[in-house]
Structure formats: C-alpha cells, structure tokens
Amino acid sequence: MADLFKNFIGGKWLRAKSDATFENRNPANRDDLIGVFPASTAEDVDAAVQAAKSAFATWRLVPAPKRGEILYRVGELLRNHKEEIARGMTREMGKILKETRGDVQEGIDTAFYVAGEGRRLFGETTPAELPDKFAMSVRMPVGVCALITPWNFPVAIPTWKMFPALLCGNTVVLKPAEDTPASAARLVEILAEAGMPPGVVNLVHGRGEEAGAALVRHPDVQLVSFTGSAAVGREIASVGGQLLKRVSLELGGKNAQIVMEDADLELAVEGALWGAFGTTGQRCTATSRLIVHRDVAQKMTDALMARSRQLKIGDGLDESTDMGPLINQAARDKVLNYISIGKQEGARLLIGGGIHETGACAKGYFFQPTIFDRVISKMRIAQEEIFGPVLSVIEIGSFDEAISVLNDSRYGLSSSIYTRDVSRACRAMRDIQAGITYINGPTIGAEVHLPFGGVKDTGNGHREAGTTVYDIFSEWKSVYIDYSGKLQKAQIDNN
C-alpha cells in the first residue's frame, strides 16, 4: 500500500480538507508508486498562510544570529541524511545519484552559508547632513513569502529560497512541484527536527492551477518567489503587479556554449556532453546550443557523437547510469515534438531523436541523447526551450559572429566559451548577454555564494543565492536619530 503524505501547516501534518489526492510515480518505472499526496485547494492554502502570518509576529523578533543557528542545524541534518535524501530524490525525479547527491549538497552549502549571514545582515551608516543627528539603514523582514518551486532541483532550489527568507525573519509557505512532493516533505521534516517553530515553515502540496494560483493571489502573501517557465512567470508577474506584491522570478534559458578554433577540444567535448545531457537536459542552465567555429566543427561533433553513444541510459539508482529519464509523459511528448520541428526546419539529425525503451527502460520516460547540426539561429529548436537531451549545433566563422548568435535569444541565463585567447575571454565576459558566463567550463555548475539569475525573459531582474538574495527577502528601512533637542529641517535653508 502506498504511503499517504500530508500537508504541513502550523507544525502539524494534515490531510487536504477536501480529502482529494494525487499519485506520485517513479519516472524510471511507472509501476513504482512513491506515494499519494493531498491535492490542496484554496482552503488549505489559506490555512497555511494564516499559520505563517501568525508565526511571523514572533519569528521576526528572534535575533538573526539565532535564526542562523537553527539553519546551521538544518545543514548538519541534511549532511547526516544526504545519501537517504539523494536516493529518494533519484527515485522520485530520475536524475542519477551523482547529481542528486550534488542537489542535496547545494542545500547543505546553502544552509551553512546562510547561517553565517545571520551575523552579517549588514545595513549602512552614513553621515547626516545636520548636526547632532545620526542616519542609518537596516534590513527588515517582508512578511509571509510564497515559494513555488520546480521538480528538477527538489532540495537545492527550495533551500535557495527558503533559507534566506527565514534568516531575514520571514515565514514561508512552500508549494513544491507535483512531480517531486516527497523530497519537499523530507526537507520540511528536517526543518522541523532542527527546531523551526510551528508555523514558520508550511508545506502545501497540490497542482499549480489550484494551490499555486491560490497562493499567489492570497491577500496575506507579501512576496512570491517562483522558479519555472516564462509563461507561468508572466502570469504570476501580472497578478503580482495588480496586487502590488513583491515577485521574484527565475525562468527559462536557451544557453549556449561557444567553441572557438583555438579551444581545447577534448575539454570542450566534456563540457558540452555534461551541459547538454546532465539531468537529461532538464536544467534551466542546460547547454542546448553549441556554437562552434567551422574550422573545428566536424571534429567537435564527431567526438561528441562518439561520446554520446557511450552514455548509459537507465535507472539513476544504478551507479553506472549516465543519464536517467525525462520527468513524465508530457515532457517526453514535448521533446518528441521538437524532434519533428527540427527535421521540418531543415536541421540534420546526427544522433538520437527517439524514445529509449530497451529492457528495463520500457516502463520509464527515457529518451536518447540527441544532436542536430545544420542549425541556424532563427530555427525554433535554436530559440525555444526544449528541456530535454537535445543539442543544436550552429557553425560560425568568427568570434564576433559567435557572440551575435549567442545573444540572438530571448533568454539570457547561462553561457560558456572555450578559447585559449585571454582577449576573447575578456570580451566574452563583457559582451555576452547573460547572468552567468563560464570561461572554459560548461553552462552548468553554479555555486551558492554567487548571484544566480539572468537577463531578458529569464527573469525579472532579481538574483538568488549569494548576498543579492537578501534584497529579495528583506525591506530596507532608513532610520534617523536626532539628538539635538530641537526641530531641525532637512534640506531647508536655516540661515
């Protein structure tokens, strides 16, 4: 009998008020039922928000260093349970164990990094323009924060949002993706075990159209932080604008790796292979375009095809597996559709392009590593986010053309260039329109102490991780202390 999971509201595990549920199955084996989860409605969302609102009154008064100490304990618990959480995550969303261990490690790193910031939530002091007057600015919590997170990083992304939000004195309601609710539940269990007071962290399962939409529109939610598609992000931004909510969006990507004729090709192949097919291409930072100089294009694609054929596809719980399944049937159908689009547009399919159903893979959503060449920049497969193991090779003849092609995208999240020329590397850092640029590295591999986010349709200007995340989850307050004992009028001529 499948495990029955519950929402976590006000420190208690509760069924959905309607008793409606949904199933969560292993994408590597549809017969493997992971659990049954509450299909929450607006009524459940309201209960979670009210619990968070009530807890905010006392949590905001807990000194930030003390809040940081709880988060440090969360990091220790994540470290102690890393393997268990990683194995559960692989079973739930499919990516291989090496990657799910890395996902948990990001949560650990974030916990320890954020915990230290409890003693570093710096404001500013500045001279006042009048005598016997003191001026400073301090950070204040925002209030109840709605965190709506995707399935591809079921621990890392919730921690990127939640831990800074909590450190700033906010309370949160987490609505995880329907495809990875068990990982979210395990994370919340650890937060409770670490000593997080009731109501500070709340978890509501359910579908985005119902639970997610209710959370975004709730009048007592002051901030919405969302990671997902640009289409949904636009809807959330529209609602947030109407209701004057703070909204932080981390959306799609159409990331490119440039390979110049002077590059270390062996290194570039390794980077492209990892960037394109890691997490089965299901990363917002995945390498979906390979912009390669025509002088080395044939050699590069030949080597890449050879390496792609060697990738072992299968259940991520097998340590020898290189690439797991897509997340669900809809995702596989979407990738198949883009294969048809690429062929219709005139791109040449070099390798892959089909469902992988060999042996034990027959009951999962597996797909072959796929490479197109003869791709031009305006093709849909070079412009639209596919979110699968599909790489489009675009040939260029110069550095300037490479930069132009890379920037010819409505997205601007991650980017990469392989070159031995320091001048080209520096110009790439300056001219590439992206929030992240790697030199001689793949488009994936962000670290938690640097800002994460992008430009153009990739988001609305905010940056998660690093110190910049605190500008999302805190309000600035300016404070003036006048100890002159008389009325002083700033900017007024007192002569």
C-alpha positions in Angstrom: 0.0 0.0 0.0 1.4 3.4 -1.0 2.4 5.9 1.7 -0.1 8.7 2.3 1.6 12.0 2.7 0.1 15.2 4.2 0.5 19.0 4.2 2.5 20.6 7.0 0.6 23.5 8.4 1.2 25.3 11.7 3.6 22.5 12.9 1.1 19.7 12.1 0.8 17.1 9.3 -2.8 17.5 7.9 -4.8 16.0 5.1 -6.3 18.2 2.5 -9.7 19.5 3.7 -11.3 18.0 0.6 -9.5 14.7 1.1 -8.6 14.8 -2.7 -5.3 13.3 -3.6 -2.9 12.7 -6.5 -0.3 10.0 -7.1 3.5 10.4 -7.5 5.3 7.8 -9.5 8.9 7.0 -10.4 9.6 8.3 -13.9 12.1 5.5 -14.4 9.4 2.9 -13.7 5.7 3.9 -13.9 4.8 0.8 -11.8 6.6 2.2 -8.8 4.1 4.3 -6.8 6.1 6.6 -4.4 3.1 8.0 -2.6 -0.2 9.6 -2.5 -0.3 13.3 -1.8 -3.0 15.9 -0.9 -4.5 17.8 -3.8 -4.8 21.0 -1.8 -7.3 23.7 -2.6 -7.6 27.4 -1.7 -8.9 26.4 1.7 -5.7 24.5 2.6 -3.6 27.4 1.2 -5.5 29.8 3.4 -4.8 27.7 6.5 -1.1 27.6 5.7 -0.9 31.3 5.0 -2.8 32.1 8.3 -0.4 29.9 10.2 2.6 31.7 8.6 1.0 35.1 9.3 0.5 34.2 13.0 4.1 32.8 13.4 5.6 35.9 11.7 4.6 38.0 14.8 7.2 36.2 16.9 9.7 34.8 14.4 10.6 38.3 13.2 11.7 39.2 16.7 14.1 36.2 17.0 17.6 37.6 16.6 19.0 36.9 13.2 22.1 35.0 14.6 19.7 32.7 16.5 17.7 32.1 13.3 21.0 31.3 11.6 21.8 28.7 14.3 18.7 26.8 13.5 19.6 26.8 9.8 23.0 25.6 10.7 21.4 22.6 12.4 19.3 22.1 9.2 22.6 21.9 7.3 24.0 19.3 9.7 20.9 17.2 9.4 20.9 17.4 5.6 24.6 16.3 5.7 23.7 13.4 8.0 20.9 12.2 5.8 22.5 13.1 2.4 22.5 9.6 0.9 19.0 8.8 2.0 17.6 12.0 0.6 19.6 11.6 -2.6 18.3 8.1 -3.2 14.7 9.2 -2.5 15.1 12.1 -4.9 16.5 9.9 -7.7 13.6 7.5 -7.3 11.2 10.5 -7.4 12.5 12.5 -10.3 15.0 10.3 -12.1 18.4 12.0 -12.3 21.4 9.9 -11.4 22.7 9.5 -7.9 25.8 11.6 -8.5 23.5 14.5 -9.4 21.0 14.1 -6.6 23.9 13.9 -4.1 25.0 17.2 -5.6 21.5 18.6 -5.3 21.5 17.8 -1.5 25.0 19.2 -1.2 23.7 22.5 -2.6 21.2 22.5 0.2 23.9 21.8 2.8 26.1 24.5 1.4 23.3 27.0 1.4 22.4 26.2 5.0 25.9 26.8 6.2 26.4 29.9 4.1 23.1 31.5 5.1 23.7 30.6 8.8 26.8 32.7 8.8 24.9 35.6 7.3 22.9 35.7 10.5 25.7 37.9 11.8 26.2 39.7 8.6 22.8 41.2 7.6 24.6 44.5 7.2 22.9 47.8 6.8 24.7 51.1 6.3 25.6 54.0 8.4 26.2 57.4 6.8 26.8 61.0 8.0 23.7 63.0 8.4 23.6 66.5 6.8 22.5 68.1 10.1 24.5 68.4 13.4 23.6 66.1 16.3 21.8 63.7 14.0 22.6 60.0 13.2 21.5 58.2 10.0 21.5 54.5 9.1 19.6 51.9 7.1 18.6 48.4 8.3 17.0 45.3 6.7 13.5 44.3 7.8 11.5 41.2 7.0 8.9 41.3 4.3 6.2 39.0 5.9 4.7 35.8 4.5 6.5 34.5 1.5 5.1 32.1 -1.1 7.8 29.8 -2.5 6.8 27.9 -5.7 9.5 25.5 -6.8 10.2 23.2 -9.7 10.9 19.4 -9.8 14.4 19.4 -11.3 16.2 20.5 -8.1 13.8 19.4 -5.4 16.1 20.3 -2.5 18.5 22.8 -3.9 16.0 25.4 -5.2 13.7 25.3 -2.2 16.7 25.9 0.1 18.0 28.7 -2.1 14.7 30.5 -1.5 13.7 29.3 2.0 16.8 29.7 4.0 17.5 33.4 3.1 13.8 34.1 3.6 13.8 32.6 7.0 17.1 34.2 8.0 15.6 37.6 7.2 12.7 36.9 9.6 10.0 36.0 7.1 7.7 33.0 7.4 7.1 30.8 4.3 4.6 28.6 2.6 6.3 26.1 0.2 4.3 24.8 -2.8 6.6 22.2 -4.5 6.1 20.8 -8.0 3.6 17.9 -8.2 6.4 15.7 -9.6 8.6 15.9 -6.5 6.4 16.3 -3.4 8.2 13.6 -1.4 11.5 15.4 -1.5 9.9 18.6 -0.3 8.2 16.7 2.6 11.5 15.3 3.7 13.1 18.7 3.7 10.3 20.1 5.8 10.7 17.2 8.2 14.3 18.1 8.7 13.5 21.8 9.3 11.0 20.8 12.0 13.6 18.4 13.6 16.1 21.2 13.6 13.8 23.3 15.8 12.0 25.6 13.4 9.0 26.9 15.4 5.5 25.9 14.3 4.0 28.0 11.5 7.3 29.4 10.4 7.6 26.8 7.6 4.5 25.5 6.0 4.1 23.0 3.1 1.1 22.7 0.8 1.0 20.1 -1.9 -1.2 20.4 -5.0 -1.4 21.5 -8.6 -0.2 24.8 -9.7 -3.5 25.8 -11.3 -5.3 25.4 -7.9 -2.9 25.5 -4.9 -0.3 27.6 -6.7 -2.7 30.1 -8.1 -4.5 30.5 -4.7 -1.1 31.1 -3.0 -0.1 33.8 -5.5 -3.4 35.6 -5.1 -3.7 35.3 -1.3 -4.0 38.8 0.2 -1.8 37.9 3.2 1.1 36.8 1.0 3.5 39.7 0.6 6.1 38.1 -1.6 6.1 35.3 -4.3 9.3 33.6 -5.4 8.8 31.4 -8.4 11.1 29.2 -10.5 9.7 27.7 -13.6 8.5 28.5 -17.1 8.4 32.0 -18.6 4.8 31.6 -19.5 3.7 30.9 -15.9 6.2 33.6 -14.7 4.4 36.2 -16.8 1.0 35.2 -15.2 2.5 35.5 -11.7 4.1 38.8 -12.5 0.7 40.1 -13.8 -1.1 39.1 -10.7 1.7 40.5 -8.5 1.5 43.8 -10.4 -2.2 44.0 -9.9 -1.9 43.2 -6.2 1.3 45.1 -5.6 3.1 42.1 -4.3 6.9 41.7 -4.5 7.6 39.0 -7.1 10.9 37.2 -7.8 11.1 35.1 -11.0 13.8 32.7 -12.2 12.5 31.4 -15.5 13.8 29.7 -18.7 17.1 29.5 -20.6 18.4 28.7 -24.0 22.0 28.5 -23.0 24.9 28.3 -25.5 28.4 27.0 -25.4 30.8 28.7 -27.8 33.8 26.7 -29.0 36.4 28.7 -30.9 39.0 27.2 -33.2 41.8 27.6 -30.6 39.9 25.8 -27.9 41.0 22.6 -26.1 38.5 20.4 -28.0 38.7 17.5 -25.6 37.8 19.8 -22.7 35.0 21.4 -24.8 33.5 18.0 -25.7 33.5 17.1 -22.0 31.8 20.3 -21.2 29.2 20.0 -23.9 28.4 16.4 -23.0 27.8 17.3 -19.4 26.0 20.6 -20.1 23.6 19.1 -22.7 22.9 15.7 -21.2 23.4 16.1 -17.5 20.0 15.9 -15.7 18.7 14.6 -19.1 18.9 18.2 -20.3 16.3 19.2 -17.7 18.1 22.2 -16.2 17.4 25.9 -16.8 21.2 26.2 -17.3 21.5 23.2 -19.7 23.5 23.6 -22.8 21.0 23.5 -25.7 23.1 25.3 -28.3 26.6 24.5 -29.3 28.1 27.5 -31.3 31.3 26.1 -32.9 33.8 27.6 -35.3 33.6 25.9 -38.7 37.3 25.0 -38.6 36.7 22.6 -35.8 33.0 21.8 -36.1 33.4 18.4 -37.8 36.0 17.2 -35.3 33.9 18.5 -32.4 30.7 16.9 -33.5 32.3 13.6 -34.4 33.9 13.4 -30.9 30.6 14.5 -29.3 28.6 11.8 -31.1 31.1 9.2 -30.2 30.9 10.1 -26.5 27.1 10.4 -26.6 26.8 6.8 -27.9 28.7 5.6 -24.9 26.3 7.1 -22.4 24.4 4.5 -20.4 20.7 5.3 -20.1 18.7 3.8 -17.3 17.6 4.0 -13.7 19.5 6.6 -11.8 19.8 4.4 -8.7 22.3 2.3 -10.7 25.7 3.8 -10.0 26.8 3.0 -13.6 24.0 5.0 -15.2 25.0 8.2 -17.0 21.5 9.6 -17.9 18.1 9.0 -16.3 14.6 9.5 -17.7 12.6 12.6 -18.5 10.2 13.6 -15.7 6.9 12.5 -17.2 4.9 11.6 -20.3 4.2 15.2 -21.2 7.8 16.1 -21.1 8.7 13.2 -23.4 5.9 14.2 -25.8 7.2 17.7 -25.9 10.8 16.6 -26.7 9.5 14.3 -29.5 7.5 17.2 -30.9 10.7 19.3 -31.1 12.5 16.5 -32.9 9.8 16.7 -35.6 10.1 20.5 -35.7 13.8 20.3 -36.1 13.6 18.0 -39.1 10.8 20.1 -40.7 13.0 23.2 -40.3 15.8 21.5 -42.2 18.2 20.7 -39.4 20.1 17.4 -39.7 19.6 14.8 -37.0 23.0 13.3 -36.3 22.2 11.0 -33.4 19.2 10.1 -31.2 15.9 11.7 -31.7 13.8 8.8 -30.3 12.3 7.2 -27.2 14.7 4.8 -25.4 12.7 1.6 -24.4 15.3 -1.0 -24.2 15.0 -3.7 -21.5 14.3 -2.2 -18.0 13.7 1.2 -19.6 10.4 0.1 -21.1 8.4 1.3 -18.2 10.0 4.8 -17.9 10.2 8.1 -19.8 13.6 7.6 -21.3 14.9 9.4 -24.3 18.0 9.2 -26.4 20.8 11.8 -26.3 20.0 13.9 -29.4 22.2 16.1 -31.6 21.2 18.2 -34.6 23.6 20.1 -36.9 23.0 22.4 -39.8 21.0 24.5 -37.4 20.6 28.2 -38.0 19.9 30.7 -35.2 16.3 31.5 -36.2 15.1 27.9 -36.1 12.7 27.1 -33.3 15.0 24.4 -32.0 17.6 27.1 -31.5 15.2 29.6 -30.0 12.7 27.7 -27.8 13.4 25.9 -24.5 13.1 22.2 -25.1 14.0 21.0 -21.6 15.4 17.6 -22.7 18.6 16.0 -24.0 18.6 17.9 -27.4 21.7 19.8 -28.6 21.6 22.1 -31.6 25.0 22.7 -33.3 25.4 26.1 -35.0 28.5 26.8 -37.1 30.1 30.3 -37.1 33.1 31.8 -38.7 34.4 34.4 -36.2 34.3 35.4 -32.6 32.0 38.4 -33.3 29.6 36.1 -35.1 29.6 33.7 -32.2 28.7 36.4 -29.7 26.0 37.7 -32.0 24.4 34.2 -32.4 24.6 33.5 -28.6 22.8 36.8 -27.9 20.2 36.1 -30.5 17.8 34.6 -27.9 15.0 36.0 -25.8 16.6 34.3 -22.8 19.9 35.2 -21.0 20.6 32.8 -18.1 23.9 31.0 -18.6 26.7 31.0 -21.2 30.0 29.5 -21.9 33.1 30.0 -24.1 36.0 27.7 -24.8 39.1 29.5 -26.0 42.8 29.9 -25.1 42.7 33.6 -26.1 42.5 35.8 -23.0 41.4 38.7 -25.1 38.4 36.7 -26.4 37.6 35.5 -23.0 37.5 39.0 -21.6 35.4 40.3 -24.5 33.0 37.4 -24.0 32.6 38.3 -20.3 31.8 41.9 -21.4 29.6 41.3 -24.4 27.6 38.1 -23.7 24.0 39.0 -22.6 23.6 36.5 -19.7 23.5 36.5 -16.0 26.2 33.8 -15.8 29.3 33.3 -18.1 31.8 30.4 -17.8 35.2 30.5 -19.4 36.4 27.1 -20.4 33.6 25.4 -18.5 30.1 24.2 -19.3 27.0 26.2 -18.8 26.1 24.3 -15.6 27.8 24.4 -12.2 26.6 27.5 -10.2 27.9 27.9 -6.7 25.7 29.1 -3.8 27.8 32.1 -2.8 27.5 33.9 -6.2 24.4 35.5 -7.6 22.2 33.3 -9.7 19.8 34.6 -12.4 19.6 36.1 -15.8 18.5 38.8 -18.1 15.7 39.2 -20.7 13.0 36.6 -20.5 15.0 34.6 -17.9 13.5 36.6 -15.0 12.6 40.0 -13.7 16.0 41.2 -12.6 16.4 39.5 -9.2 19.3 37.2 -8.3 19.1 34.3 -6.0 22.0 32.9 -3.9 25.0 35.0 -2.9 24.3 38.1 -0.9 22.0 39.5 -3.5 19.2 37.2 -2.4 18.7 39.3 0.7 17.4 42.1 -1.5 14.6 39.9 -2.4 13.6 38.7 1.1 14.1 41.9 3.0 12.9 45.5 3.0 15.2 48.5 3.5 14.3 50.9 6.3 16.1 54.2 6.8 16.4 55.4 10.4 17.2 58.9 11.6 18.0 59.7 15.2 18.0 63.4 16.1 19.6 64.1 19.5 19.9 67.9 19.1 16.9 68.6 21.3 15.4 70.9 18.7 13.5 70.8 15.4 15.9 70.5 12.5 14.6 70.7 9.0 16.5 68.7 6.4 17.0 70.5 3.0 15.5 73.7 4.4 17.6 76.9 4.4 18.1 77.6 8.1 20.2 80.7 7.6 
